[in-house]
């Protein structure tokens, strides 16, 4: 595994953790507020977590059998998602 692949996979793991943090906050808010908006945010966090969990799992599986997708593209996608997730977590926790 190259350094770019390792960094991209690390970003995907961090995105999973950030999605769990968001999900916990949104779940707490939905229990208190009970609005469709908080439910939508909770569902978004669940999908975000599942998306990144699939990326981490598939990267692990691909490492075992083939060369996989272009690591630079994965790194760019995960970097953008990491920046978006961090900004959403910071805004949510304020």
Order of alpha helices (4+ residues) and beta strands (2+ residues): alpha-alpha-alpha
